[in-house]
Amino acid sequence: MTLTTLEEEITSATEVLNRSVVSIESTTYARSSRRFGGSMMVPLQGSGSGVLIDELGHVITNNHVVSRSDFVSVTLNDGRVLKGRVIGSDKATDIAVVKLEDVEGQNLPFAKLGDSDNLKVGQIALAIGNSLGLPGGPTVSLGVISALARPLPGADFIYEGFIQTDAAVNPGNSGGPLANLSGEVVGINTAIIPYANGMGFAIPINMVKRAVGQILANGRVIRPWIGISAIDVNPAISRRYDLHSNSGVMVIGVSTYSPADEAGLREGDIITSIDGKSIGKMKELLSELSKNSVGASVRLSILRSGRERELSLRLLEMPATILGE
């Protein structure tokens, strides 16, 4: 590939994506006490980016961009300003869906969603969004996929497995797309680490698709739950507790009346696979569980006192209290 060809791919992908990237301004009213009695409502404003995903006016953004917002204003790339409302969000994955109002006849440009399972480290990536809230439309930055399935330091998200990129991601980029050279959205930019140089993170688009699909269908994400607390097994833990495995997920607590409790899972059991897929860490167990629906039955392979066993359990919906909602 020549440099000219690469430039053409970058500019072509950017032109396609820019049309679907939007700027989001959110307003929340909070009560503020005054010095000499009484109180007043003070508007708190936030901003971020989003990406249109269909002609009906659905926009994907980050939950933290629109969390608890009373009003949402969305500015399209061509300058049009439309009102929006948050129709659902998911704190666990930091995803929210905004529905634009009065979209009939607006001819909204929307992005094509790619497949994040096909990403490779070293692949060129484009981060697009309204960096620093600067006027003049979205900003594009170029980089590579630095790592996949990366945990985000300091995050309280339940699901790990972020895309790490060195494409410049600045405040205001949150909710904007991370894209490949075909102009397909492969992730939603969600965070930067202030003390790190050239390091940004994006939520894989396949995870986003699952969350958005449930938000559109149910107004929220209905997440399967088995009811355990656990730790990852590694060689050091295995030696310390004289376990019979150097990997897997060791159960350290079982919630009463949970699917795990009903199936007979006990403290000290080591989960080694789910439905035949090997499990080495808790995040892998969570990822596999998220692919199942509430009410489905799954088969767990466990080690108990060095002996292999199989348990079948029926998934229930994760209680809202666990998600901190």
VEXVEXBA-522462 format. One record per residue (C-alpha): residue number from 1; residue in one letter; x, y, z. Coordinates in nm, 3 decimals, decimal comma. Layout:
REM residues N
<NUM; A; <X; Y; Z>>;
...
END
This chain:
REM residues 325
<1; M; <0,000; 0,000; 0,000>>;
<2; T; <0,142; 0,340; -0,100>>;
<3; L; <0,127; 0,647; 0,124>>;
<4; T; <-0,119; 0,808; -0,117>>;
<5; T; <-0,349; 0,506; -0,099>>;
<6; L; <-0,336; 0,509; 0,282>>;
<7; E; <-0,418; 0,880; 0,288>>;
<8; E; <-0,714; 0,820; 0,059>>;
<9; E; <-0,847; 0,546; 0,290>>;
<10; I; <-0,812; 0,769; 0,595>>;
<11; T; <-0,979; 1,070; 0,433>>;
<12; S; <-1,257; 0,853; 0,286>>;
<13; A; <-1,332; 0,687; 0,623>>;
<14; T; <-1,324; 1,026; 0,795>>;
<15; E; <-1,564; 1,184; 0,548>>;
<16; V; <-1,813; 0,901; 0,595>>;
<17; L; <-1,793; 0,902; 0,974>>;
<18; N; <-1,790; 1,278; 1,029>>;
<19; R; <-2,145; 1,304; 0,899>>;
<20; S; <-2,277; 1,070; 1,170>>;
<21; V; <-2,081; 1,210; 1,467>>;
<22; V; <-2,278; 1,449; 1,686>>;
<23; S; <-2,207; 1,685; 1,975>>;
<24; I; <-2,413; 1,633; 2,288>>;
<25; E; <-2,487; 1,900; 2,549>>;
<26; S; <-2,664; 1,777; 2,861>>;
<27; T; <-2,824; 1,983; 3,137>>;
<28; T; <-2,909; 1,870; 3,488>>;
<29; Y; <-3,068; 2,093; 3,752>>;
<30; A; <-2,934; 2,064; 4,106>>;
<31; R; <-3,053; 2,240; 4,420>>;
<32; S; <-2,802; 2,482; 4,569>>;
<33; S; <-2,844; 2,643; 4,912>>;
<34; R; <-2,795; 3,018; 4,945>>;
<35; R; <-2,613; 3,188; 5,227>>;
<36; F; <-2,911; 3,379; 5,367>>;
<37; G; <-3,174; 3,109; 5,353>>;
<38; G; <-3,372; 2,951; 5,076>>;
<39; S; <-3,238; 2,760; 4,781>>;
<40; M; <-3,221; 2,780; 4,406>>;
<41; M; <-3,195; 2,542; 4,115>>;
<42; V; <-2,859; 2,563; 3,941>>;
<43; P; <-2,806; 2,418; 3,591>>;
<44; L; <-2,510; 2,182; 3,562>>;
<45; Q; <-2,396; 2,132; 3,205>>;
<46; G; <-2,189; 1,860; 3,047>>;
<47; S; <-2,076; 1,781; 2,696>>;
<48; G; <-1,954; 1,488; 2,493>>;
<49; S; <-1,988; 1,313; 2,162>>;
<50; G; <-2,218; 1,055; 2,012>>;
<51; V; <-2,278; 0,866; 1,689>>;
<52; L; <-2,602; 0,823; 1,495>>;
<53; I; <-2,681; 0,458; 1,429>>;
<54; D; <-3,005; 0,469; 1,229>>;
<55; E; <-3,242; 0,697; 1,037>>;
<56; L; <-3,485; 0,693; 1,331>>;
<57; G; <-3,251; 0,918; 1,524>>;
<58; H; <-3,097; 0,682; 1,778>>;
<59; V; <-2,761; 0,803; 1,907>>;
<60; I; <-2,506; 0,601; 2,103>>;
<61; T; <-2,306; 0,786; 2,366>>;
<62; N; <-2,155; 0,725; 2,710>>;
<63; N; <-2,375; 0,694; 3,014>>;
<64; H; <-2,154; 0,940; 3,202>>;
<65; V; <-2,214; 1,204; 2,932>>;
<66; V; <-2,593; 1,211; 2,984>>;
<67; S; <-2,634; 1,057; 3,330>>;
<68; R; <-2,928; 1,213; 3,518>>;
<69; S; <-2,974; 1,470; 3,244>>;
<70; D; <-3,301; 1,662; 3,234>>;
<71; F; <-3,240; 1,801; 2,886>>;
<72; V; <-3,019; 1,689; 2,597>>;
<73; S; <-2,931; 1,902; 2,297>>;
<74; V; <-2,771; 1,731; 1,997>>;
<75; T; <-2,583; 1,919; 1,727>>;
<76; L; <-2,533; 1,741; 1,396>>;
<77; N; <-2,222; 1,779; 1,183>>;
<78; D; <-2,403; 2,014; 0,943>>;
<79; G; <-2,506; 2,248; 1,226>>;
<80; R; <-2,862; 2,131; 1,280>>;
<81; V; <-2,962; 2,128; 1,647>>;
<82; L; <-3,221; 1,876; 1,765>>;
<83; K; <-3,369; 1,793; 2,103>>;
<84; G; <-3,306; 1,449; 2,242>>;
<85; R; <-3,414; 1,233; 2,532>>;
<86; V; <-3,230; 0,950; 2,702>>;
<87; I; <-3,437; 0,635; 2,647>>;
<88; G; <-3,207; 0,403; 2,837>>;
<89; S; <-2,859; 0,359; 2,976>>;
<90; D; <-2,631; 0,100; 3,129>>;
<91; K; <-2,391; 0,207; 3,401>>;
<92; A; <-2,204; -0,125; 3,390>>;
<93; T; <-2,083; -0,069; 3,033>>;
<94; D; <-2,108; 0,313; 3,032>>;
<95; I; <-2,348; 0,306; 2,736>>;
<96; A; <-2,657; 0,523; 2,681>>;
<97; V; <-2,901; 0,567; 2,392>>;
<98; V; <-3,046; 0,908; 2,307>>;
<99; K; <-3,351; 0,937; 2,078>>;
<100; L; <-3,369; 1,253; 1,869>>;
<101; E; <-3,708; 1,422; 1,843>>;
<102; D; <-3,881; 1,545; 1,528>>;
<103; V; <-3,659; 1,350; 1,288>>;
<104; E; <-3,916; 1,294; 1,014>>;
<105; G; <-3,777; 1,424; 0,687>>;
<106; Q; <-3,441; 1,513; 0,844>>;
<107; N; <-3,246; 1,263; 0,630>>;
<108; L; <-3,013; 1,168; 0,912>>;
<109; P; <-2,671; 1,026; 0,819>>;
<110; F; <-2,587; 0,722; 1,029>>;
<111; A; <-2,276; 0,512; 1,079>>;
<112; K; <-2,211; 0,149; 0,996>>;
<113; L; <-2,123; -0,068; 1,296>>;
<114; G; <-1,835; -0,312; 1,250>>;
<115; D; <-1,721; -0,627; 1,429>>;
<116; S; <-1,484; -0,574; 1,720>>;
<117; D; <-1,410; -0,947; 1,744>>;
<118; N; <-1,206; -0,913; 1,424>>;
<119; L; <-0,975; -0,641; 1,556>>;
<120; K; <-0,600; -0,702; 1,570>>;
<121; V; <-0,329; -0,529; 1,771>>;
<122; G; <-0,141; -0,290; 1,543>>;
<123; Q; <-0,442; -0,220; 1,323>>;
<124; I; <-0,491; 0,147; 1,229>>;
<125; A; <-0,773; 0,319; 1,415>>;
<126; L; <-0,945; 0,658; 1,392>>;
<127; A; <-1,088; 0,835; 1,697>>;
<128; I; <-1,350; 1,095; 1,612>>;
<129; G; <-1,530; 1,330; 1,846>>;
<130; N; <-1,574; 1,683; 1,971>>;
<131; S; <-1,241; 1,715; 2,149>>;
<132; L; <-1,238; 1,988; 2,414>>;
<133; G; <-1,569; 2,116; 2,276>>;
<134; L; <-1,387; 2,313; 2,007>>;
<135; P; <-1,609; 2,474; 1,741>>;
<136; G; <-1,591; 2,372; 1,378>>;
<137; G; <-1,705; 2,010; 1,383>>;
<138; P; <-1,552; 1,681; 1,499>>;
<139; T; <-1,180; 1,625; 1,540>>;
<140; V; <-1,016; 1,314; 1,398>>;
<141; S; <-0,698; 1,154; 1,533>>;
<142; L; <-0,504; 0,860; 1,394>>;
<143; G; <-0,339; 0,577; 1,584>>;
<144; V; <-0,331; 0,203; 1,621>>;
<145; I; <-0,503; -0,059; 1,833>>;
<146; S; <-0,252; -0,088; 2,117>>;
<147; A; <-0,416; -0,374; 2,308>>;
<148; L; <-0,739; -0,573; 2,329>>;
<149; A; <-0,940; -0,702; 2,626>>;
<150; R; <-0,769; -0,445; 2,847>>;
<151; P; <-0,902; -0,377; 3,199>>;
<152; L; <-0,947; -0,005; 3,268>>;
<153; P; <-0,753; 0,108; 3,577>>;
<154; G; <-0,974; 0,262; 3,844>>;
<155; A; <-1,302; 0,195; 3,662>>;
<156; D; <-1,608; 0,062; 3,844>>;
<157; F; <-1,749; -0,101; 3,530>>;
<158; I; <-1,849; -0,463; 3,578>>;
<159; Y; <-1,733; -0,571; 3,236>>;
<160; E; <-1,372; -0,548; 3,135>>;
<161; G; <-1,221; -0,601; 2,793>>;
<162; F; <-1,165; -0,249; 2,657>>;
<163; I; <-0,987; -0,154; 2,337>>;
<164; Q; <-0,672; 0,043; 2,410>>;
<165; T; <-0,554; 0,288; 2,146>>;
<166; D; <-0,287; 0,553; 2,108>>;
<167; A; <-0,513; 0,766; 1,889>>;
<168; A; <-0,552; 1,097; 2,076>>;
<169; V; <-0,864; 1,086; 2,293>>;
<170; N; <-0,933; 1,410; 2,479>>;
<171; P; <-1,215; 1,541; 2,703>>;
<172; G; <-1,519; 1,580; 2,479>>;
<173; N; <-1,437; 1,264; 2,281>>;
<174; S; <-1,640; 1,052; 2,524>>;
<175; G; <-1,920; 0,877; 2,336>>;
<176; G; <-1,763; 0,926; 1,994>>;
<177; P; <-1,661; 0,643; 1,762>>;
<178; L; <-1,337; 0,453; 1,727>>;
<179; A; <-1,333; 0,333; 1,367>>;
<180; N; <-1,137; 0,124; 1,119>>;
<181; L; <-1,020; 0,236; 0,774>>;
<182; S; <-1,342; 0,107; 0,619>>;
<183; G; <-1,531; 0,373; 0,813>>;
<184; E; <-1,695; 0,115; 1,040>>;
<185; V; <-1,741; 0,190; 1,410>>;
<186; V; <-1,548; -0,070; 1,611>>;
<187; G; <-1,569; 0,094; 1,952>>;
<188; I; <-1,712; 0,382; 2,153>>;
<189; N; <-1,447; 0,603; 2,313>>;
<190; T; <-1,503; 0,619; 2,684>>;
<191; A; <-1,203; 0,733; 2,887>>;
<192; I; <-0,854; 0,867; 2,911>>;
<193; I; <-0,606; 0,831; 3,197>>;
<194; P; <-0,481; 1,178; 3,290>>;
<195; Y; <-0,133; 1,065; 3,395>>;
<196; A; <-0,076; 0,846; 3,086>>;
<197; N; <0,063; 0,970; 2,757>>;
<198; G; <-0,108; 0,860; 2,437>>;
<199; M; <-0,345; 0,610; 2,595>>;
<200; G; <-0,721; 0,599; 2,538>>;
<201; F; <-0,989; 0,335; 2,583>>;
<202; A; <-1,298; 0,234; 2,389>>;
<203; I; <-1,586; -0,003; 2,456>>;
<204; P; <-1,586; -0,283; 2,193>>;
<205; I; <-1,875; -0,231; 1,952>>;
<206; N; <-2,000; -0,589; 1,988>>;
<207; M; <-2,052; -0,525; 2,360>>;
<208; V; <-2,223; -0,197; 2,267>>;
<209; K; <-2,455; -0,373; 2,020>>;
<210; R; <-2,576; -0,613; 2,289>>;
<211; A; <-2,640; -0,329; 2,535>>;
<212; V; <-2,811; -0,108; 2,277>>;
<213; G; <-3,029; -0,394; 2,151>>;
<214; Q; <-3,161; -0,452; 2,502>>;
<215; I; <-3,210; -0,081; 2,570>>;
<216; L; <-3,417; -0,046; 2,251>>;
<217; A; <-3,621; -0,355; 2,336>>;
<218; N; <-3,659; -0,313; 2,713>>;
<219; G; <-3,547; 0,038; 2,803>>;
<220; R; <-3,262; -0,112; 3,005>>;
<221; V; <-3,009; -0,393; 2,996>>;
<222; I; <-3,136; -0,715; 3,151>>;
<223; R; <-2,821; -0,887; 3,266>>;
<224; P; <-2,797; -1,256; 3,367>>;
<225; W; <-2,670; -1,336; 3,717>>;
<226; I; <-2,557; -1,647; 3,902>>;
<227; G; <-2,496; -1,495; 4,244>>;
<228; I; <-2,134; -1,548; 4,344>>;
<229; S; <-1,833; -1,349; 4,454>>;
<230; A; <-1,506; -1,498; 4,337>>;
<231; I; <-1,136; -1,446; 4,273>>;
<232; D; <-0,911; -1,545; 3,986>>;
<233; V; <-0,692; -1,847; 4,053>>;
<234; N; <-0,324; -1,810; 3,968>>;
<235; P; <-0,018; -2,024; 4,052>>;
<236; A; <0,053; -1,824; 4,371>>;
<237; I; <-0,301; -1,867; 4,503>>;
<238; S; <-0,299; -2,231; 4,399>>;
<239; R; <0,017; -2,298; 4,603>>;
<240; R; <-0,106; -2,104; 4,904>>;
<241; Y; <-0,436; -2,289; 4,932>>;
<242; D; <-0,313; -2,620; 4,792>>;
<243; L; <-0,558; -2,610; 4,504>>;
<244; H; <-0,566; -2,855; 4,217>>;
<245; S; <-0,565; -2,593; 3,940>>;
<246; N; <-0,350; -2,295; 3,842>>;
<247; S; <-0,637; -2,114; 3,669>>;
<248; G; <-1,011; -2,075; 3,692>>;
<249; V; <-1,248; -1,880; 3,917>>;
<250; M; <-1,262; -1,973; 4,285>>;
<251; V; <-1,593; -1,909; 4,459>>;
<252; I; <-1,553; -1,719; 4,788>>;
<253; G; <-1,919; -1,635; 4,847>>;
<254; V; <-2,262; -1,754; 4,733>>;
<255; S; <-2,574; -1,534; 4,759>>;
<256; T; <-2,869; -1,697; 4,933>>;
<257; Y; <-3,148; -1,806; 4,697>>;
<258; S; <-2,933; -1,724; 4,394>>;
<259; P; <-2,898; -1,957; 4,093>>;
<260; A; <-2,557; -2,067; 4,229>>;
<261; D; <-2,711; -2,143; 4,568>>;
<262; E; <-2,997; -2,342; 4,415>>;
<263; A; <-2,752; -2,539; 4,198>>;
<264; G; <-2,536; -2,634; 4,496>>;
<265; L; <-2,228; -2,424; 4,421>>;
<266; R; <-2,012; -2,389; 4,734>>;
<267; E; <-1,734; -2,169; 4,864>>;
<268; G; <-1,401; -2,311; 4,752>>;
<269; D; <-1,536; -2,453; 4,425>>;
<270; I; <-1,328; -2,361; 4,122>>;
<271; I; <-1,520; -2,287; 3,803>>;
<272; T; <-1,316; -2,409; 3,506>>;
<273; S; <-1,563; -2,385; 3,217>>;
<274; I; <-1,911; -2,270; 3,117>>;
<275; D; <-2,100; -2,462; 2,849>>;
<276; G; <-1,773; -2,626; 2,749>>;
<277; K; <-1,575; -2,301; 2,711>>;
<278; S; <-1,269; -2,283; 2,936>>;
<279; I; <-1,271; -2,011; 3,200>>;
<280; G; <-0,945; -1,879; 3,337>>;
<281; K; <-1,058; -1,548; 3,491>>;
<282; M; <-1,367; -1,381; 3,632>>;
<283; K; <-1,390; -1,139; 3,339>>;
<284; E; <-1,411; -1,439; 3,102>>;
<285; L; <-1,695; -1,584; 3,309>>;
<286; L; <-1,879; -1,249; 3,302>>;
<287; S; <-1,825; -1,218; 2,928>>;
<288; E; <-1,968; -1,564; 2,861>>;
<289; L; <-2,263; -1,505; 3,093>>;
<290; S; <-2,347; -1,181; 2,910>>;
<291; K; <-2,400; -1,382; 2,591>>;
<292; N; <-2,687; -1,570; 2,755>>;
<293; S; <-3,036; -1,446; 2,829>>;
<294; V; <-3,219; -1,446; 3,161>>;
<295; G; <-3,399; -1,777; 3,204>>;
<296; A; <-3,143; -1,975; 3,005>>;
<297; S; <-2,970; -2,274; 3,160>>;
<298; V; <-2,591; -2,302; 3,161>>;
<299; R; <-2,358; -2,587; 3,250>>;
<300; L; <-2,065; -2,519; 3,480>>;
<301; S; <-1,765; -2,747; 3,515>>;
<302; I; <-1,607; -2,716; 3,858>>;
<303; L; <-1,330; -2,862; 4,070>>;
<304; R; <-1,431; -2,952; 4,427>>;
<305; S; <-1,159; -3,096; 4,648>>;
<306; G; <-0,970; -3,192; 4,334>>;
<307; R; <-1,260; -3,380; 4,178>>;
<308; E; <-1,437; -3,267; 3,863>>;
<309; R; <-1,812; -3,206; 3,877>>;
<310; E; <-2,077; -3,054; 3,656>>;
<311; L; <-2,362; -2,830; 3,772>>;
<312; S; <-2,657; -2,693; 3,576>>;
<313; L; <-2,814; -2,366; 3,679>>;
<314; R; <-3,084; -2,135; 3,546>>;
<315; L; <-2,987; -1,770; 3,512>>;
<316; L; <-3,184; -1,496; 3,687>>;
<317; E; <-3,173; -1,120; 3,628>>;
<318; M; <-2,897; -0,935; 3,809>>;
<319; P; <-3,045; -0,725; 4,093>>;
<320; A; <-3,023; -0,351; 4,039>>;
<321; T; <-2,852; -0,311; 4,378>>;
<322; I; <-2,547; -0,498; 4,249>>;
<323; L; <-2,513; -0,252; 3,959>>;
<324; G; <-2,535; 0,042; 4,198>>;
<325; E; <-2,851; 0,175; 4,031>>;
END
